[in-house]
Amino acid sequence: MSKKSKTSEATLATQLAAGTQKHFASIAALMFAGGTSTPSQVVAQLVLLATLRSDAEAAKANVKVKLAAEKAQAPALHDLLIAYVAFVRATFSSASVLADFGLAPRKAATPLTVEQQAAAKAKRAATRKARGTMGKKEKLAVKGDVTGVAITPITAPAAQPAPAAATSSATAPSHSAS
């Protein structure tokens, strides 16, 4: 059932309990669902159903509040936890003392074999070559191969003069610089 139908069922159970107390209080036994029950037994079961639903709703609301509080406070507390673990590890190196804090000692680095060292060196060299990375001295050895610079002037195309300006420039004396 959905939440709404469970809530409406609990409301119905409360109303049925009230109606049973009002209309069946003087009857000794009720026969339904293949059995016999007293009105007080039926009322107790109906009240239990309504109480369970209200308790479940209250618990859900409480869980939502607790989850919201955890979500708000957990990041800062997680950072504190990580920092404190680092502090404890830096303070103590004994396995028994670390065990008192619930921490396992760090594993010692396993030394590489000669073959593994050679393979790692070859991989590093191949990676540097593929990426084109160089050290400081290699970078200093790289020089540009520019031998000279040719400057080519860029001129804008002449604008077409207005017709009135063209006639006045034709009558004007020309000056030559030759």
N, C-alpha and C positions, 0 to 999 in steps of 0.2 A: 504494500500500500504506500501511497505517497504521503508526504508530511501533512498535507491538508486533510486527507481522508482519515489519518490517524487522529488528528486533532478533533475533527468533527465526530469521530467515533467516541472519543473520550467525553465530549460534550453530551452526546446522546446517552452514554452510560450514566452520566451524572443525572440527567433528566429522568431516565428510566428508574434510577434508584429512588429519586424523590417521588415519582409516581407510584412505585411499588410500596413505599412506606405509607403513602396516603390512601391507596385503594385496596391493598392486599394485607394490611396490618392485622386484620381479624381472621385471616385464613391460615389454617395450620400447615397446609402443604400445597405446593404448586407442582403440577405435572406437565412437563414439556421436555422436548429433546430426548425422549426415551428414558426419563428419570424423574425422580421426585426431589424437590428441594423446599426448604422453608423460605418464606419471604426474607427473613433476616440473612440467610445464606446467600440468596440472590443479590441482595443489597450490598453485602460485604464484597462479593465478587465484582459487582459493577463499580463500586467505589475504588477497589484495588486497581481496576483497569484505568480509571480516570487518574488515580494517583501516580501510577507508573508513567503515564504519558506526561503529566505535569513535571514529574521528577526528571524524565528524559529531556524535556525542553529546557529545564533549568540547568541540567548538566551540559547541554549543548551550548547554552549561553555562557556558562562558566568556561568551557573549553575555548570558545572564541575569544574571550577576554584574555585567557592565559596564552593562547597562541599569538595574539596581538602584542602582548607584553614581551613574549620571547622574541618575536620578530624585531621589535624596537630595540631591545637590549642585547641581543645575541652578537651582533657584529663587534661591538666594543668588548664584550666579554671574551669573544673568540680571540681577538687581538691580545688581550691580557693573558689568556691561556698560552698562546704561542710564545709570547715574550717570557712568561714565567718558566716554561719548559726550557727555553734557551738559557735562561739564567741558571736553572738547576743543573743543566748539563755542563755549563761552564764552571759552576761551583764545585760539583762533585764528579769524579771519574770512576769511583768504585762501583762495581756492578751491584753489590749488596745495598749500597746507599741509594743508588738509582732505583733499585727494585722497591725500596721503601716508598718512593714517590710514584710507583707504577710505571716506571720507564725502563726500557731495555737499553743496555749499553750499545753504542754505535758499533757497527761491524767494521772491522779493520779492512782497509782496502787490500784486495788481493793483487799482489804484484803480477805484472804482465810477463808472459814468457818472451823469449827472444824472438820467436816467430810473430807473436802479437805486436811487439814493439816495432819490428820491421814493417809489418803490414800497416800499422798506424802511421808511420813516417811516410810510407808511399802514398797513403790516402791523403795526408796533409799536403804533400807536394802536388799531387794531382788536383786537389781542390784549389790551391793557390794559383796553379797554372790556368785552370778552367775559369776562375773568377778574375784573373789578371791582377791579383793582389801582389804588392811588392813591399819590401821592408824599407827603412829609411835610406840606407846606402844605395839600394837599387833605384829608388826614386831620384836620388841625387845624380845618378849616372845617366838618367834619361834627359836628353836635350832635344830641343826642337830643331828641325832641319830647314828653317826659313833662311834664305840667303839674301833676300832683298825684298823691298816693298815697292810696288808700282802703284802710283796714285793716278787714277783716271778721273778727270773732272767730269762732272755730270751737269749738263746745262738743261734748262727748261726750254721747251719750244716757245718761240716768239708768239705773242698774242696778236690776233688780227686787229689792226687799228680801225677806229670808227671811220665812216666815209667822210665826215667833215674834217677830221684830222688828217686824212690822206691827202686832200687837196691842199691844205695849208702846208703840209710837209713837202709837197712837190714844188711849191714856189719858194720855199726857204732855201738860201744858199747852202751848199754842202761843204763840209769841212773834211778835208782828208788829212790823215796823219802820215802820209808817205813821205 
